[in-house]
Amino acid sequence: MEDPRLKKHELRNAVIKRFEAFTQEAYVEKCQIIQERLLDFANFQEAKTILLYHPFPHEVDTRGIMEKCLEMGKVVLLPVLHPKTFELITFKIDGIDKNMRPGAGDRSEPDPRKNKVVPLDFVDLSIIPGSVFDERGGRIGYGRGSYDRLIPLLPMTTRKVSLAFEAQLVSQVPMEAHDRYVDIIITEKRVIYKI
């Protein structure tokens, strides 16, 4: 039987190669379609507090979504990775570039000295990043398990949504006991509800 961690590593690398085949124009177009699908999504429209993330270069760009949320008066939270425990601490932001600092993995993150911590109890909609997904809501993150620990802490009513390119989907993600599923995946072609 193959080691799930090795298989996850292989899948991450395969998806990154698929992503590298995108032109910049294709990347922007796909991100725009996914953003529009999310903005039309009823759970997004009803949500008052949304947990987002700053993207890695091979993820769906969320900066336009952050701007739209702030324009709409929604509370936007971004996570900061605790360097020792790898737990995610959520901070309210007032602007995409306001009170930010360089963070883990070249992501921009809220400066903890200048932003307010908001407990997960207030999150209505959580946008969960990942590198690989399957149609059952299985996801592969980046190996630290930060979101696998965060997901169970969210209220039961919080929708857990991932934004992904079709190129990030595989037939089956090898899930381990500690791995957590997302409820919905929005791609440039469809909205996938966990079966």
N, C-alpha and C positions, 0 to 999 in steps of 0.2 A: 504494500500500500504506500502510495506517494505521500511524502511529508506535506501537509497543508501549507506550511509557511513557504516552502520551496515553490509550490504550485502558485501561491499568491504572488511571489516575486516574479515568476515567469509571466503571469498574466499582466502584472503592472508593466513590465518591460514591453510586452507585445502591444499593449494599448498605447504606450508612449510612442512606439514606432508608427502605429496607425495615425496618431495625432500629428506626428512630424510630416506626414504626407499632405496635411491641410495647407492650402495657400492662406496668406493673411486675409484675403478677401473672403474665402470660404469660412474661416474662423469667425470673422466679424458677422457674417450673414447668419451663421448657425447660432451664435450667441444672441443675436437680435431676435430670431424666431423663438428661441427658448425663453428669453426675457418676456416677450409678448404673451406667450402661453401662460407663464407664471402670473403676469399682471391681470390676465383674464380669469384666472383661477378663483373660484368663490372663496376658498379658504384664505387666499392672500387678501382679497378685498375686505373680508370680515376681520382679519387679524389686526390687533392694535399694537402688539409687540412682536417683532420678528428678529430671530437670531440668524445672522448671515455670516459670511466669511470673506476675507480678501483672497482672491484666487491665486493658485500657482499658475504658471504660464500654460500648462496643458489642461486647465479646468475651464469651465464656463465662466466668463467674465461676469462678476456680480456688481461691478461699480455702478452701472446704469440702474440696477435694481435698488441699490442703496440710495442713489439720488432721488429716484421716484418715491421711495418710502418716506424719505425726509420731506419731500414736497407735499406728500399726502398727510403729513403730520403723524406718521406712525413712529413708534419708538423702535430704533434700530440698535441691536446689540451685536457686538463683535467679540470673539473670544481671544483671550490671551493664554498661552500655554505656560503653565508653571514649570520652570526649568528643572525642578527636582522631582516633583510628583507626576508630571505630565498630565495634570488635571487642567481642564479648561475653565477659566474664570471669565464671566461675561460682563462686559462694560457697555454702557450706553454711549453712543457717539452723537455728536451734533453736526458733523460734516465729514465727508469722505477723507479729507486731508487735514482736518482740524484735530489738534492734540494727538497726533499719531507718532509712531516711532518704528524703526525697522524691527521685525520680529523673527520668530523661528522660521526657517526654511524660506527666507527672503520675502515672506508675507509682511505687509504693513499691518500693524496692530495698534489698538488704543494704548496710550501712555497711561499706566495705572495711577500715576501721580496727578493726572489732569482729568480723568474720567471717572464716573461713578459706577460702582459695582451694582448690578441688578440681578437679583436671584432668578433662577430658572423657573420658579413658580409663576412668573408673569409672562412666560413665552407662550404665544398663541400658535406660532408657526416657526418651525426650525428648518433652515436650509442646511442640509448635511453634506459636506464635501466627500469626495472619494475618488479613487482612481479607476475602479472597475465595478460594474454592477451586473446583476442578472434580473430577469423579469419577475422573480419572486421577492424582490426587495433586498436580496443579498448584496453586500457591498464589501469592497476591500479599501481600506484606508491607506495609511502610509507607515504602518508598522508599530506605532506607539500605543494604539488602543485608546486614544484620548476621547474620540467620539463614541466608542463602544462603552466607555464608562459614563459619558454624558447622557446618552440616549435614555437609560433607565431612570435618570434623575428628572427628566422632563415630565410635566403633568400628563396624565393619561389622555387628556383631550387635545394635547399638542400634536398637530400633524407634523410628521417627519418626512420632508420632501428633499429629494436630491435632484440637482440639475446636471444632466449628462448629455454628451454627444452619443449618437447611435454607435460610434466607433468605440465607446467605452463599455458596450454591452457584450456579455459573453453568455453562453448557454447555461453555465452553472458556476457560481462562485463557491469555492471550498470554504464552508462555514465551520468554525470551531465553537466550542461551548461558550466562549466569552464574546463572540461576535454578535452584533445586533443588526436587525433589519430596518429598512426605511419603509414608510407606508406607500409612497408615491415617487415615481421617477418621471421627470419631464425632459423629453429630448426634442430635437428639432423636427421630429416626425410624428411623435405621439405622446400621450400621457399614459403611463403604466401604473395600474393599481396593484398592490401586492396581492397575490393570489392566496 
